[in-house]
Amino acid sequence: MKLFDIEPDATKNLLPQDGTVNYFGKLIDENAANDYLNTLLATIEWRNDEAVIFGKKIVTKRKVAWYGDKPFEYTYSKTTKSALPWTTALLELKEKTEQRTGETFNSCLLNLYHDGNEGMGWHSDAEKDLKKHGAIASISLGAARKFAFKHKETKERIDVFLESGSLLIMKDNTQDHWVHRLPPTKRVAEQRVNLTFRTVENH
C-alpha cells in the first residue's frame, strides 16, 4: 500500500493493525524548515554513527546526535551514547511537536543523511532504555524521502512520503509488530535531517 500524494489526515491510522502511526503533514512551512535545517547543520555536534554487527564495529557515513533533558544513556546496535544538553532550535521543535501531538518527550535522536545513497535498514525502536509503547515523533527537514513500514509476521508493507517540515508519530504497540526503514535512492541528491523525539525511562 502506498500513501503518496494523499492529503495528510492526522486522525487516520496508517497501519491496518497492531499499532498506530499518524502522519500530520507539514508542522512548519518550507521557509522555516530550511532555516531549521541550516541551523541544525551548523550547531549540532554530529558524529558518524557506529554499530557492532557480528562482533565487528561498523562506522556509517550517516551522522547522528543525541540530546535530552539529562545526560541519558541510550544503547542501540551495541553502542551507547550520552545525551547532550538541548539547543535552542531543538527545544523550539520539541515544543511545536508536543503542542501538535499532545505527547511529551525528554530526548531526541537526530540523523543526518547527506544524500539518497544513505538510508536506514529495517529495524524497530524497542530499546530497553525507551518508554515501552511510548510515542516517537519524527520531524523531517530537507530532502523528501520515502519511509516504509513492514509487519513482522504478515510482511504487509506501508510506504509514506515524508516531505520537509513534516511530522509523523509512531505509538502504542507499533514497535512490537512492525519494522521500519528509510530506503536508499539514487533519485535524491540533497541532504536530509531527521529528528526523532523520544521518552527515555531507564535512567
C-alpha positions in Angstrom: 0.0 0.0 0.0 1.4 3.4 -1.0 0.4 6.7 0.6 1.9 9.1 -1.8 0.1 12.2 -2.9 -2.6 11.7 -0.3 -3.8 14.7 1.8 -2.4 14.1 5.3 -5.1 13.3 7.9 -3.6 13.3 11.4 -6.6 11.4 12.8 -6.1 8.5 10.4 -4.0 5.4 11.5 -1.8 4.5 8.6 -1.4 0.9 9.9 -4.2 -1.6 9.3 -3.5 -3.4 12.6 -1.1 -3.9 15.5 0.0 -0.3 16.1 -0.7 3.4 15.5 1.1 5.7 13.0 -0.3 9.2 12.3 1.1 11.5 9.6 0.4 15.2 10.3 1.9 16.6 7.1 3.7 19.9 7.5 4.3 21.0 11.0 6.3 24.0 9.8 6.3 25.7 6.4 9.1 25.4 3.8 11.0 28.6 4.8 11.0 27.7 8.5 12.1 24.1 7.6 15.0 25.4 5.6 16.0 27.8 8.4 15.9 24.9 11.0 17.8 22.6 8.6 20.7 25.2 8.2 20.7 25.9 11.9 20.9 22.2 12.9 23.6 21.5 10.3 25.7 24.3 11.8 25.0 23.8 15.6 24.5 20.1 16.2 27.5 18.0 17.3 27.3 15.5 14.5 29.2 12.2 14.7 29.4 9.3 12.4 27.2 6.5 13.7 28.7 3.3 15.0 27.3 -0.2 15.2 28.6 -3.6 16.2 27.4 -6.2 13.7 28.6 -9.8 14.2 31.3 -8.6 16.5 32.7 -6.1 14.1 32.4 -2.3 14.5 30.9 -0.6 11.6 31.1 3.2 11.0 28.4 4.7 8.9 28.5 7.6 6.5 25.3 8.8 8.1 25.9 11.1 11.1 23.9 11.1 14.3 23.5 13.2 17.5 21.7 12.5 20.8 20.2 15.3 23.0 18.0 15.3 26.1 16.8 16.8 29.4 19.6 15.0 31.2 22.8 13.1 30.0 20.6 10.0 29.4 22.5 7.0 28.2 20.9 5.3 25.1 22.1 2.0 23.8 21.3 0.6 20.3 23.3 -1.5 17.9 25.5 -2.4 20.9 26.8 1.1 21.2 26.0 3.6 24.0 25.5 7.4 23.6 25.2 10.0 26.4 22.7 12.9 25.7 23.9 16.4 25.2 22.0 19.5 26.5 19.3 20.8 24.3 20.0 23.6 21.8 17.5 26.5 21.3 16.4 25.1 18.0 15.8 21.6 19.3 13.7 23.0 22.2 11.6 25.0 19.8 11.0 22.0 17.6 10.2 19.8 20.6 7.7 22.3 21.9 6.0 22.5 18.5 5.8 18.7 18.3 4.4 18.4 21.8 1.8 21.0 21.2 0.7 19.3 17.9 0.7 15.7 19.2 -0.3 16.2 22.9 2.6 14.0 23.8 5.7 14.9 25.9 9.3 13.9 25.2 12.6 14.1 27.1 15.2 13.3 24.4 15.9 13.4 20.6 18.0 11.3 18.3 19.0 13.1 15.1 20.1 11.5 11.9 21.9 13.4 9.0 21.7 11.7 5.6 24.0 13.5 3.1 22.1 12.3 0.1 19.8 9.5 -1.1 22.6 6.9 -1.1 22.4 6.9 2.7 19.5 5.2 4.4 18.5 3.0 7.3 17.8 -0.7 7.3 14.7 -2.5 8.7 14.5 -2.1 12.5 12.1 -1.3 15.3 12.7 1.3 18.1 12.2 -1.0 21.1 15.4 -0.5 23.0 15.1 -1.1 26.8 16.0 2.5 27.5 12.9 3.8 25.9 9.4 4.0 27.5 7.5 0.9 26.4 4.8 1.6 23.9 5.7 5.3 24.2 5.3 7.7 21.3 8.1 8.5 19.0 7.7 11.7 16.9 9.6 12.2 13.7 10.3 15.5 12.0 11.8 15.6 8.5 13.9 18.5 7.2 15.5 18.8 3.8 15.1 16.3 1.1 11.7 14.5 0.8 12.2 10.7 1.2 10.1 7.6 1.3 9.6 5.9 4.7 8.5 2.3 4.8 6.8 0.0 7.4 6.7 -3.8 7.2 4.6 -6.1 9.5 6.9 -8.6 11.3 4.6 -11.5 10.6 2.3 -10.8 7.6 5.1 -8.8 5.8 2.5 -6.3 4.7 4.1 -3.0 3.5 3.0 0.6 4.1 5.0 3.4 2.4 4.6 7.1 3.1 6.4 10.1 1.6 7.9 12.4 4.2 8.2 16.0 3.0 10.4 18.7 4.5 8.8 20.2 7.6 6.5 17.2 8.1 5.7 15.3 11.3 4.9 11.6 11.8 4.3 9.8 15.1 4.6 6.1 16.0 3.0 4.9 19.2 1.2 2.2 21.1 2.4 -1.3 20.2 3.8 -0.3 16.7 7.4 -1.3 17.6 6.3 -4.8 18.8 4.7 -5.7 15.4 6.3 -3.5 12.7 9.7 -2.7 11.5 10.5 0.5 9.5 13.3 1.8 7.3 14.5 4.7 5.1 15.3 3.0 1.8 18.2 4.4 -0.2 17.5 6.1 -3.5 19.7 7.4 -6.3 16.9 10.0 -7.2 17.8 12.2 -4.2 21.0 14.3 -4.2 20.0 16.6 -1.3 20.7 16.2 2.4 18.0 15.3 5.0 17.9 15.7 8.8 15.5 13.6 10.7 14.7 14.3 14.4 13.0 11.6 16.4 11.7 12.8 19.8 11.6 10.0 22.4 11.0 9.3 26.1 13.8 7.6 28.0 12.7 5.9 31.2 15.8 3.7 32.0 17.8 6.5 33.7 
